[in-house]
């Protein structure tokens, strides 16, 4: 099995790319206990483990951890906006069916979602706003 760009993970696996006969180079996490592949993963893992070109595991930097947490938080926020807010706001008929109080609750919920980046603990400690009761 041809591989490239092998790098150890914190779990003892090795992330790499393997050469697939149809799809070319594809990402692969080599777990020596994996029995679901069409080749002997333990043999590939041993080969990469013995290869001096296999890069060591390097823990993420604080900047990388914050960047990942920020991306995840923004992704969750986008999902909540799309699922909970946009279904009302982007549909004029549905919006018009709401009372002024319900429209205000959605507006406040939307603002609270947009303001999560202003929270003191962002992005690692976020208090997610609750949607209005009628939206749950």
LINCOR-V232892 format. One line per field, one symbol per residue. ss: DSSP state (~ for helix, > for strand, _ for the rest). burial: + if it has 24 or more other C-alpha atoms within 12 Angstrom, else -. A space follows every 50 residues. Layout:
BEGIN
ss: ???
burial: ???
END
This chain:
BEGIN
ss: __>>>>>>_____>>>>>>>___>>>>>>>__________~~~~~~~~~~ ____>______~~~~~~~~~~~~~~~~~~~~~~~~~~~~__~~~~~___~ ~~~~~~~~~~~~~~~~~~______________~~~_
burial: --++++++----++++++---------+++++--------+--++--++- ---+------------------++--+--++--++--++----------- ----+++-++-++--+------+----+--+-----
END
